[in-house]
Amino acid sequence: MTKMMVALVLALVKEDVVLVLVKEVVAFVMAMAAAAAAALLVDGSKARRGRNGGG
């Protein structure tokens, strides 16, 4: 996985599309953060419902 990413970065740098790479990384990080936040919210609401509902 890491080797693939490094190869991709090197290929993009050689092609001089660093801006595109940065945009892709930022978009990816934002998407992952949003997914993590959504998962945490869902888990929290589920836990609360479970405790309050009693099963």
PDB file of N, CA, C, O and CB in Angstrom:
ATOM      1  N   MET A   1       0.849  -1.203   0.000  1.00  0.00           N
ATOM      2  CA  MET A   1       0.000   0.000   0.000  1.00  0.00           C
ATOM      3  C   MET A   1       0.882   1.250   0.000  1.00  0.00           C
ATOM      4  O   MET A   1       0.718   2.135  -0.840  1.00  0.00           O
ATOM      5  CB  MET A   1      -0.959   0.007   1.237  1.00  0.00           C
ATOM      6  N   THR A   2       1.818   1.314   0.948  1.00  0.00           N
ATOM      7  CA  THR A   2       2.674   2.500   1.040  1.00  0.00           C
ATOM      8  C   THR A   2       3.552   2.621  -0.202  1.00  0.00           C
ATOM      9  O   THR A   2       3.748   3.718  -0.724  1.00  0.00           O
ATOM     10  CB  THR A   2       3.550   2.442   2.311  1.00  0.00           C
ATOM     11  N   LYS A   3       4.082   1.487  -0.675  1.00  0.00           N
ATOM     12  CA  LYS A   3       4.941   1.522  -1.866  1.00  0.00           C
ATOM     13  C   LYS A   3       4.153   2.056  -3.054  1.00  0.00           C
ATOM     14  O   LYS A   3       4.674   2.840  -3.847  1.00  0.00           O
ATOM     15  CB  LYS A   3       5.509   0.111  -2.183  1.00  0.00           C
ATOM     16  N   MET A   4       2.894   1.630  -3.179  1.00  0.00           N
ATOM     17  CA  MET A   4       2.047   2.109  -4.279  1.00  0.00           C
ATOM     18  C   MET A   4       1.867   3.620  -4.186  1.00  0.00           C
ATOM     19  O   MET A   4       1.968   4.330  -5.187  1.00  0.00           O
ATOM     20  CB  MET A   4       0.669   1.404  -4.258  1.00  0.00           C
ATOM     21  N   MET A   5       1.601   4.105  -2.972  1.00  0.00           N
ATOM     22  CA  MET A   5       1.385   5.542  -2.771  1.00  0.00           C
ATOM     23  C   MET A   5       2.665   6.313  -3.116  1.00  0.00           C
ATOM     24  O   MET A   5       2.607   7.358  -3.765  1.00  0.00           O
ATOM     25  CB  MET A   5       0.950   5.835  -1.301  1.00  0.00           C
ATOM     26  N   VAL A   6       3.806   5.801  -2.685  1.00  0.00           N
ATOM     27  CA  VAL A   6       5.079   6.474  -2.978  1.00  0.00           C
ATOM     28  C   VAL A   6       5.305   6.506  -4.485  1.00  0.00           C
ATOM     29  O   VAL A   6       5.713   7.530  -5.033  1.00  0.00           O
ATOM     30  CB  VAL A   6       6.265   5.760  -2.266  1.00  0.00           C
ATOM     31  N   ALA A   7       5.042   5.386  -5.156  1.00  0.00           N
ATOM     32  CA  ALA A   7       5.214   5.331  -6.615  1.00  0.00           C
ATOM     33  C   ALA A   7       4.280   6.333  -7.285  1.00  0.00           C
ATOM     34  O   ALA A   7       4.666   7.017  -8.234  1.00  0.00           O
ATOM     35  CB  ALA A   7       4.943   3.898  -7.152  1.00  0.00           C
ATOM     36  N   LEU A   8       3.062   6.412  -6.788  1.00  0.00           N
ATOM     37  CA  LEU A   8       2.085   7.354  -7.352  1.00  0.00           C
ATOM     38  C   LEU A   8       2.569   8.788  -7.169  1.00  0.00           C
ATOM     39  O   LEU A   8       2.514   9.597  -8.095  1.00  0.00           O
ATOM     40  CB  LEU A   8       0.697   7.169  -6.689  1.00  0.00           C
ATOM     41  N   VAL A   9       3.050   9.097  -5.945  1.00  0.00           N
ATOM     42  CA  VAL A   9       3.559  10.451  -5.663  1.00  0.00           C
ATOM     43  C   VAL A   9       4.721  10.776  -6.598  1.00  0.00           C
ATOM     44  O   VAL A   9       4.761  11.857  -7.187  1.00  0.00           O
ATOM     45  CB  VAL A   9       4.012  10.576  -4.177  1.00  0.00           C
ATOM     46  N   LEU A  10       5.667   9.846  -6.737  1.00  0.00           N
ATOM     47  CA  LEU A  10       6.823  10.092  -7.606  1.00  0.00           C
ATOM     48  C   LEU A  10       6.373  10.307  -9.042  1.00  0.00           C
ATOM     49  O   LEU A  10       6.883  11.195  -9.725  1.00  0.00           O
ATOM     50  CB  LEU A  10       7.821   8.921  -7.532  1.00  0.00           C
ATOM     51  N   ALA A  11       5.423   9.502  -9.508  1.00  0.00           N
ATOM     52  CA  ALA A  11       4.923   9.650 -10.881  1.00  0.00           C
ATOM     53  C   ALA A  11       4.275  11.020 -11.065  1.00  0.00           C
ATOM     54  O   ALA A  11       4.500  11.689 -12.073  1.00  0.00           O
ATOM     55  CB  ALA A  11       3.908   8.527 -11.219  1.00  0.00           C
ATOM     56  N   LEU A  12       3.472  11.433 -10.089  1.00  0.00           N
ATOM     57  CA  LEU A  12       2.811  12.731 -10.201  1.00  0.00           C
ATOM     58  C   LEU A  12       3.828  13.871 -10.174  1.00  0.00           C
ATOM     59  O   LEU A  12       3.712  14.835 -10.930  1.00  0.00           O
ATOM     60  CB  LEU A  12       1.789  12.908  -9.071  1.00  0.00           C
ATOM     61  N   VAL A  13       4.835  13.750  -9.289  1.00  0.00           N
ATOM     62  CA  VAL A  13       5.859  14.798  -9.201  1.00  0.00           C
ATOM     63  C   VAL A  13       6.605  14.894 -10.526  1.00  0.00           C
ATOM     64  O   VAL A  13       6.889  15.990 -11.008  1.00  0.00           O
ATOM     65  CB  VAL A  13       6.851  14.512  -8.035  1.00  0.00           C
ATOM     66  N   LYS A  14       6.923  13.736 -11.114  1.00  0.00           N
ATOM     67  CA  LYS A  14       7.614  13.730 -12.406  1.00  0.00           C
ATOM     68  C   LYS A  14       6.744  14.424 -13.456  1.00  0.00           C
ATOM     69  O   LYS A  14       7.255  15.125 -14.329  1.00  0.00           O
ATOM     70  CB  LYS A  14       7.951  12.273 -12.848  1.00  0.00           C
ATOM     71  N   GLU A  15       5.438  14.224 -13.365  1.00  0.00           N
ATOM     72  CA  GLU A  15       4.520  14.817 -14.342  1.00  0.00           C
ATOM     73  C   GLU A  15       4.200  16.267 -14.006  1.00  0.00           C
ATOM     74  O   GLU A  15       3.517  16.950 -14.769  1.00  0.00           O
ATOM     75  CB  GLU A  15       3.231  14.007 -14.413  1.00  0.00           C
ATOM     76  N   ASP A  16       4.698  16.740 -12.852  1.00  0.00           N
ATOM     77  CA  ASP A  16       4.472  18.135 -12.454  1.00  0.00           C
ATOM     78  C   ASP A  16       3.002  18.414 -12.167  1.00  0.00           C
ATOM     79  O   ASP A  16       2.488  19.464 -12.555  1.00  0.00           O
ATOM     80  CB  ASP A  16       4.968  19.080 -13.543  1.00  0.00           C
ATOM     81  N   VAL A  17       2.315  17.489 -11.490  1.00  0.00           N
ATOM     82  CA  VAL A  17       0.911  17.727 -11.141  1.00  0.00           C
ATOM     83  C   VAL A  17       0.789  17.707  -9.620  1.00  0.00           C
ATOM     84  O   VAL A  17      -0.112  17.083  -9.061  1.00  0.00           O
ATOM     85  CB  VAL A  17      -0.035  16.653 -11.798  1.00  0.00           C
ATOM     86  N   VAL A  18       1.719  18.407  -8.964  1.00  0.00           N
ATOM     87  CA  VAL A  18       1.730  18.413  -7.501  1.00  0.00           C
ATOM     88  C   VAL A  18       0.442  19.025  -6.956  1.00  0.00           C
ATOM     89  O   VAL A  18      -0.083  18.571  -5.940  1.00  0.00           O
ATOM     90  CB  VAL A  18       2.953  19.187  -6.972  1.00  0.00           C
ATOM     91  N   LEU A  19      -0.064  20.053  -7.631  1.00  0.00           N
ATOM     92  CA  LEU A  19      -1.303  20.701  -7.163  1.00  0.00           C
ATOM     93  C   LEU A  19      -2.455  19.703  -7.179  1.00  0.00           C
ATOM     94  O   LEU A  19      -3.257  19.660  -6.246  1.00  0.00           O
ATOM     95  CB  LEU A  19      -1.650  21.933  -8.043  1.00  0.00           C
ATOM     96  N   VAL A  20      -2.536  18.905  -8.236  1.00  0.00           N
ATOM     97  CA  VAL A  20      -3.596  17.897  -8.324  1.00  0.00           C
ATOM     98  C   VAL A  20      -3.449  16.905  -7.174  1.00  0.00           C
ATOM     99  O   VAL A  20      -4.432  16.533  -6.533  1.00  0.00           O
ATOM    100  CB  VAL A  20      -3.550  17.157  -9.694  1.00  0.00           C
ATOM    101  N   LEU A  21      -2.219  16.484  -6.923  1.00  0.00           N
ATOM    102  CA  LEU A  21      -1.958  15.532  -5.841  1.00  0.00           C
ATOM    103  C   LEU A  21      -2.408  16.121  -4.510  1.00  0.00           C
ATOM    104  O   LEU A  21      -3.076  15.449  -3.724  1.00  0.00           O
ATOM    105  CB  LEU A  21      -0.457  15.158  -5.787  1.00  0.00           C
ATOM    106  N   VAL A  22      -2.044  17.367  -4.257  1.00  0.00           N
ATOM    107  CA  VAL A  22      -2.418  18.019  -2.996  1.00  0.00           C
ATOM    108  C   VAL A  22      -3.930  18.066  -2.865  1.00  0.00           C
ATOM    109  O   VAL A  22      -4.475  17.765  -1.803  1.00  0.00           O
ATOM    110  CB  VAL A  22      -1.829  19.446  -2.914  1.00  0.00           C
ATOM    111  N   LYS A  23      -4.612  18.446  -3.948  1.00  0.00           N
ATOM    112  CA  LYS A  23      -6.077  18.518  -3.917  1.00  0.00           C
ATOM    113  C   LYS A  23      -6.673  17.148  -3.607  1.00  0.00           C
ATOM    114  O   LYS A  23      -7.607  17.036  -2.813  1.00  0.00           O
ATOM    115  CB  LYS A  23      -6.625  19.045  -5.260  1.00  0.00           C
ATOM    116  N   GLU A  24      -6.126  16.103  -4.240  1.00  0.00           N
ATOM    117  CA  GLU A  24      -6.632  14.745  -4.019  1.00  0.00           C
ATOM    118  C   GLU A  24      -6.421  14.330  -2.560  1.00  0.00           C
ATOM    119  O   GLU A  24      -7.318  13.764  -1.935  1.00  0.00           O
ATOM    120  CB  GLU A  24      -5.931  13.741  -4.970  1.00  0.00           C
ATOM    121  N   VAL A  25      -5.232  14.615  -2.026  1.00  0.00           N
ATOM    122  CA  VAL A  25      -4.929  14.238  -0.641  1.00  0.00           C
ATOM    123  C   VAL A  25      -5.856  14.969   0.319  1.00  0.00           C
ATOM    124  O   VAL A  25      -6.393  14.367   1.249  1.00  0.00           O
ATOM    125  CB  VAL A  25      -3.454  14.547  -0.299  1.00  0.00           C
ATOM    126  N   VAL A  26      -6.045  16.266   0.095  1.00  0.00           N
ATOM    127  CA  VAL A  26      -6.917  17.056   0.970  1.00  0.00           C
ATOM    128  C   VAL A  26      -8.342  16.512   0.921  1.00  0.00           C
ATOM    129  O   VAL A  26      -8.985  16.350   1.959  1.00  0.00           O
ATOM    130  CB  VAL A  26      -6.896  18.552   0.560  1.00  0.00           C
ATOM    131  N   ALA A  27      -8.833  16.232  -0.281  1.00  0.00           N
ATOM    132  CA  ALA A  27     -10.191  15.704  -0.432  1.00  0.00           C
ATOM    133  C   ALA A  27     -10.306  14.352   0.274  1.00  0.00           C
ATOM    134  O   ALA A  27     -11.300  14.078   0.946  1.00  0.00           O
ATOM    135  CB  ALA A  27     -10.564  15.565  -1.935  1.00  0.00           C
ATOM    136  N   PHE A  28      -9.272  13.505   0.114  1.00  0.00           N
ATOM    137  CA  PHE A  28      -9.289  12.182   0.737  1.00  0.00           C
ATOM    138  C   PHE A  28      -9.303  12.298   2.264  1.00  0.00           C
ATOM    139  O   PHE A  28     -10.077  11.621   2.941  1.00  0.00           O
ATOM    140  CB  PHE A  28      -8.071  11.357   0.278  1.00  0.00           C
ATOM    141  N   VAL A  29      -8.445  13.158   2.789  1.00  0.00           N
ATOM    142  CA  VAL A  29      -8.372  13.344   4.253  1.00  0.00           C
ATOM    143  C   VAL A  29      -9.702  13.870   4.784  1.00  0.00           C
ATOM    144  O   VAL A  29     -10.183  13.414   5.822  1.00  0.00           O
ATOM    145  CB  VAL A  29      -7.222  14.322   4.632  1.00  0.00           C
ATOM    146  N   MET A  30     -10.290  14.821   4.079  1.00  0.00           N
ATOM    147  CA  MET A  30     -11.578  15.385   4.514  1.00  0.00           C
ATOM    148  C   MET A  30     -12.665  14.310   4.490  1.00  0.00           C
ATOM    149  O   MET A  30     -13.489  14.237   5.401  1.00  0.00           O
ATOM    150  CB  MET A  30     -11.985  16.580   3.609  1.00  0.00           C
ATOM    151  N   ALA A  31     -12.665  13.483   3.454  1.00  0.00           N
ATOM    152  CA  ALA A  31     -13.664  12.415   3.351  1.00  0.00           C
ATOM    153  C   ALA A  31     -13.492  11.415   4.494  1.00  0.00           C
ATOM    154  O   ALA A  31     -14.473  10.978   5.094  1.00  0.00           O
ATOM    155  CB  ALA A  31     -13.553  11.694   1.985  1.00  0.00           C
ATOM    156  N   MET A  32     -12.237  11.054   4.794  1.00  0.00           N
ATOM    157  CA  MET A  32     -11.975  10.107   5.879  1.00  0.00           C
ATOM    158  C   MET A  32     -12.398  10.705   7.219  1.00  0.00           C
ATOM    159  O   MET A  32     -12.982  10.011   8.050  1.00  0.00           O
ATOM    160  CB  MET A  32     -10.481   9.718   5.913  1.00  0.00           C
ATOM    161  N   ALA A  33     -12.107  11.984   7.431  1.00  0.00           N
ATOM    162  CA  ALA A  33     -12.488  12.646   8.683  1.00  0.00           C
ATOM    163  C   ALA A  33     -14.010  12.682   8.812  1.00  0.00           C
ATOM    164  O   ALA A  33     -14.547  12.444   9.894  1.00  0.00           O
ATOM    165  CB  ALA A  33     -11.905  14.083   8.746  1.00  0.00           C
ATOM    166  N   ALA A  34     -14.701  12.977   7.721  1.00  0.00           N
ATOM    167  CA  ALA A  34     -16.167  13.020   7.748  1.00  0.00           C
ATOM    168  C   ALA A  34     -16.727  11.631   8.057  1.00  0.00           C
ATOM    169  O   ALA A  34     -17.659  11.494   8.849  1.00  0.00           O
ATOM    170  CB  ALA A  34     -16.727  13.541   6.396  1.00  0.00           C
ATOM    171  N   ALA A  35     -16.155  10.608   7.430  1.00  0.00           N
ATOM    172  CA  ALA A  35     -16.623   9.236   7.663  1.00  0.00           C
ATOM    173  C   ALA A  35     -16.381   8.835   9.123  1.00  0.00           C
ATOM    174  O   ALA A  35     -17.241   8.216   9.751  1.00  0.00           O
ATOM    175  CB  ALA A  35     -15.907   8.243   6.702  1.00  0.00           C
ATOM    176  N   ALA A  36     -15.210   9.189   9.658  1.00  0.00           N
ATOM    177  CA  ALA A  36     -14.892   8.853  11.049  1.00  0.00           C
ATOM    178  C   ALA A  36     -15.856   9.572  11.995  1.00  0.00           C
ATOM    179  O   ALA A  36     -16.351   8.977  12.952  1.00  0.00           O
ATOM    180  CB  ALA A  36     -13.422   9.231  11.384  1.00  0.00           C
ATOM    181  N   ALA A  37     -16.117  10.846  11.724  1.00  0.00           N
ATOM    182  CA  ALA A  37     -17.038  11.614  12.575  1.00  0.00           C
ATOM    183  C   ALA A  37     -18.433  11.001  12.518  1.00  0.00           C
ATOM    184  O   ALA A  37     -19.094  10.866  13.547  1.00  0.00           O
ATOM    185  CB  ALA A  37     -17.086  13.104  12.135  1.00  0.00           C
ATOM    186  N   ALA A  38     -18.883  10.629  11.320  1.00  0.00           N
ATOM    187  CA  ALA A  38     -20.218  10.021  11.172  1.00  0.00           C
ATOM    188  C   ALA A  38     -20.277   8.700  11.935  1.00  0.00           C
ATOM    189  O   ALA A  38     -21.266   8.415  12.611  1.00  0.00           O
ATOM    190  CB  ALA A  38     -20.559   9.792   9.668  1.00  0.00           C
ATOM    191  N   ALA A  39     -19.218   7.892  11.826  1.00  0.00           N
ATOM    192  CA  ALA A  39     -19.185   6.602  12.528  1.00  0.00           C
ATOM    193  C   ALA A  39     -19.249   6.825  14.035  1.00  0.00           C
ATOM    194  O   ALA A  39     -19.961   6.110  14.740  1.00  0.00           O
ATOM    195  CB  ALA A  39     -17.908   5.804  12.156  1.00  0.00           C
ATOM    196  N   LEU A  40     -18.508   7.815  14.532  1.00  0.00           N
ATOM    197  CA  LEU A  40     -18.513   8.100  15.975  1.00  0.00           C
ATOM    198  C   LEU A  40     -19.908   8.540  16.415  1.00  0.00           C
ATOM    199  O   LEU A  40     -20.400   8.106  17.456  1.00  0.00           O
ATOM    200  CB  LEU A  40     -17.465   9.194  16.326  1.00  0.00           C
ATOM    201  N   LEU A  41     -20.543   9.405  15.619  1.00  0.00           N
ATOM    202  CA  LEU A  41     -21.882   9.886  15.974  1.00  0.00           C
ATOM    203  C   LEU A  41     -22.865   8.722  16.012  1.00  0.00           C
ATOM    204  O   LEU A  41     -23.663   8.607  16.941  1.00  0.00           O
ATOM    205  CB  LEU A  41     -22.363  10.963  14.973  1.00  0.00           C
ATOM    206  N   VAL A  42     -22.805   7.854  14.994  1.00  0.00           N
ATOM    207  CA  VAL A  42     -23.718   6.711  14.929  1.00  0.00           C
ATOM    208  C   VAL A  42     -23.485   5.786  16.119  1.00  0.00           C
ATOM    209  O   VAL A  42     -24.437   5.355  16.770  1.00  0.00           O
ATOM    210  CB  VAL A  42     -23.534   5.938  13.601  1.00  0.00           C
ATOM    211  N   ASP A  43     -22.221   5.483  16.402  1.00  0.00           N
ATOM    212  CA  ASP A  43     -21.901   4.609  17.530  1.00  0.00           C
ATOM    213  C   ASP A  43     -22.405   5.218  18.833  1.00  0.00           C
ATOM    214  O   ASP A  43     -22.966   4.510  19.670  1.00  0.00           O
ATOM    215  CB  ASP A  43     -20.385   4.358  17.609  1.00  0.00           C
ATOM    216  N   GLY A  44     -22.212   6.508  19.011  1.00  0.00           N
ATOM    217  CA  GLY A  44     -22.643   7.174  20.237  1.00  0.00           C
ATOM    218  C   GLY A  44     -24.153   7.112  20.401  1.00  0.00           C
ATOM    219  O   GLY A  44     -24.644   6.807  21.488  1.00  0.00           O
ATOM    220  N   SER A  45     -24.903   7.401  19.327  1.00  0.00           N
ATOM    221  CA  SER A  45     -26.368   7.383  19.423  1.00  0.00           C
ATOM    222  C   SER A  45     -26.855   5.957  19.670  1.00  0.00           C
ATOM    223  O   SER A  45     -27.805   5.750  20.425  1.00  0.00           O
ATOM    224  CB  SER A  45     -27.013   7.960  18.133  1.00  0.00           C
ATOM    225  N   LYS A  46     -26.213   4.974  19.041  1.00  0.00           N
ATOM    226  CA  LYS A  46     -26.598   3.570  19.246  1.00  0.00           C
ATOM    227  C   LYS A  46     -26.395   3.187  20.713  1.00  0.00           C
ATOM    228  O   LYS A  46     -27.268   2.574  21.329  1.00  0.00           O
ATOM    229  CB  LYS A  46     -25.772   2.625  18.318  1.00  0.00           C
ATOM    230  N   ALA A  47     -25.230   3.554  21.269  1.00  0.00           N
ATOM    231  CA  ALA A  47     -24.919   3.214  22.658  1.00  0.00           C
ATOM    232  C   ALA A  47     -25.943   3.868  23.594  1.00  0.00           C
ATOM    233  O   ALA A  47     -26.432   3.235  24.531  1.00  0.00           O
ATOM    234  CB  ALA A  47     -23.475   3.666  23.026  1.00  0.00           C
ATOM    235  N   ARG A  48     -26.256   5.125  23.333  1.00  0.00           N
ATOM    236  CA  ARG A  48     -27.222   5.828  24.184  1.00  0.00           C
ATOM    237  C   ARG A  48     -28.587   5.154  24.110  1.00  0.00           C
ATOM    238  O   ARG A  48     -29.239   4.938  25.132  1.00  0.00           O
ATOM    239  CB  ARG A  48     -27.336   7.309  23.768  1.00  0.00           C
ATOM    240  N   ARG A  49     -29.009   4.827  22.905  1.00  0.00           N
ATOM    241  CA  ARG A  49     -30.314   4.179  22.735  1.00  0.00           C
ATOM    242  C   ARG A  49     -30.335   2.832  23.458  1.00  0.00           C
ATOM    243  O   ARG A  49     -31.317   2.474  24.107  1.00  0.00           O
ATOM    244  CB  ARG A  49     -30.637   3.987  21.230  1.00  0.00           C
ATOM    245  N   GLY A  50     -29.227   2.093  23.330  1.00  0.00           N
ATOM    246  CA  GLY A  50     -29.167   0.784  23.970  1.00  0.00           C
ATOM    247  C   GLY A  50     -29.303   0.898  25.482  1.00  0.00           C
ATOM    248  O   GLY A  50     -30.030   0.120  26.100  1.00  0.00           O
ATOM    249  N   ARG A  51     -28.609   1.859  26.081  1.00  0.00           N
ATOM    250  CA  ARG A  51     -28.667   2.019  27.537  1.00  0.00           C
ATOM    251  C   ARG A  51     -30.055   2.499  27.961  1.00  0.00           C
ATOM    252  O   ARG A  51     -30.638   1.983  28.914  1.00  0.00           O
ATOM    253  CB  ARG A  51     -27.582   3.015  28.021  1.00  0.00           C
ATOM    254  N   ASN A  52     -30.571   3.488  27.241  1.00  0.00           N
ATOM    255  CA  ASN A  52     -31.866   4.054  27.628  1.00  0.00           C
ATOM    256  C   ASN A  52     -33.002   3.081  27.350  1.00  0.00           C
ATOM    257  O   ASN A  52     -33.932   2.963  28.148  1.00  0.00           O
ATOM    258  CB  ASN A  52     -32.115   5.368  26.889  1.00  0.00           C
ATOM    259  N   GLY A  53     -32.931   2.378  26.211  1.00  0.00           N
ATOM    260  CA  GLY A  53     -34.003   1.466  25.824  1.00  0.00           C
ATOM    261  C   GLY A  53     -33.970   0.176  26.630  1.00  0.00           C
ATOM    262  O   GLY A  53     -35.004  -0.472  26.794  1.00  0.00           O
ATOM    263  N   GLY A  54     -32.810  -0.205  27.133  1.00  0.00           N
ATOM    264  CA  GLY A  54     -32.703  -1.433  27.906  1.00  0.00           C
ATOM    265  C   GLY A  54     -32.776  -2.666  27.031  1.00  0.00           C
ATOM    266  O   GLY A  54     -33.176  -3.731  27.501  1.00  0.00           O
ATOM    267  N   GLY A  55     -32.391  -2.540  25.740  1.00  0.00           N
ATOM    268  CA  GLY A  55     -32.325  -3.721  24.899  1.00  0.00           C
ATOM    269  C   GLY A  55     -33.360  -3.703  23.828  1.00  0.00           C
ATOM    270  O   GLY A  55     -33.438  -4.635  23.028  1.00  0.00           O
TER     271      GLY A  55
END
